Amino acid sequence: DPAIIKELLEGDKESLELAGKLRNIAVLFVDIRGFTTLSEQLTPEQVVKILNEYLTLTSRCIRNQRGTLDKFVGDCTMAFWGAPIACEDPVGNACRAALEMEAGAKELGRRIEKKFGKTISFGVGVHYGPAVVGNIGSPERMDYTAIGDTVNTASRLESNAPAGTVYISRLVADMLGERAVTETLDHKLKLKG
């Protein structure tokens, strides 16, 4: 995000240090439900057009809530809040981005259905906790990213979230408190790993 880059460049030297650090962050994963099946029914050009519209939407929602867009993996987007720039309400920002994505998914789904006769929806997962953030990779290619159990838990929540649903962890729900209307699942989720 250009705003984050600007803030880093205008900040103190410690802000620019991108070595690995343990930080508490809110992590969000979002994925298109049924995208593989959908992509098999469309031309490559149509697949790329839909994917680019979706990635533009998720990127915009993350930027609107001052998050760090970590990566795209196929039709999955990963983002986090709280690094490299600290923020006052990482959980609130992540959840607002998730809700923006779900609202945007409905409109995007209508446009895609009108154009291609198919629709899409998203599943989203959000968790908060400690993660190692920093430059990770090889000397030839490094990414500023986050790793650890918090990241894995957010990913597992997303993979279990039905279409059109945002799954948040109990910790995130507790941190939101009365700021959000949440619904407890009637069953426990078994998260892989």
RAKA-V739093 format. One record per backbone hydrogen bond with DSSP energy under -0.5 kcal/mol. CO is the residue of the C=O (numbers start at 1). NH is the residue of the N-H. Records with the same first field share a line. If there is no record, write none. Layout:
CO: NH ; NH
//
This chain:
1: 4 ; 5
2: 6
3: 7
4: 8
5: 9
6: 10
7: 11
12: 15 ; 16
13: 16 ; 17
14: 17
16: 18
18: 135
21: 23 ; 133
23: 25 ; 131
25: 129
26: 81
27: 127
28: 79
29: 125
30: 77
31: 123
32: 35
34: 38
35: 39
36: 40
37: 41
38: 41
39: 42
43: 47
44: 48
45: 49
46: 50
47: 51
48: 52
49: 53
50: 54
51: 55
52: 56
53: 57
54: 58
55: 59
56: 60
57: 61
58: 62
59: 63
60: 64
61: 65
62: 67
63: 66
67: 69
68: 70 ; 80
71: 78
73: 76
75: 32
76: 73
77: 30
78: 70 ; 71
79: 28
80: 68
81: 26
85: 82
87: 90
89: 93
90: 94
91: 95
92: 96
93: 97
94: 98
95: 99
96: 100
97: 101
98: 102
99: 103
100: 104
101: 105
102: 106
103: 107
104: 108
105: 109
106: 110
107: 111
108: 112
109: 113
110: 114
111: 115
112: 116 ; 117 ; 118
113: 117
121: 33
122: 164 ; 165
123: 31
124: 167
125: 29
126: 169
127: 27
129: 25
130: 150
131: 23 ; 133
132: 147
133: 21
134: 136 ; 145
136: 143
138: 141
141: 138
143: 136 ; 145
145: 134
147: 132
148: 152
149: 153
150: 154
151: 155
152: 156
153: 157
154: 158
155: 159
156: 160
157: 161
158: 161
162: 165
165: 124 ; 167
166: 168
167: 126
169: 173
170: 174
171: 175
172: 176
173: 177
176: 179
177: 180
180: 182
189: 191
190: 192
//
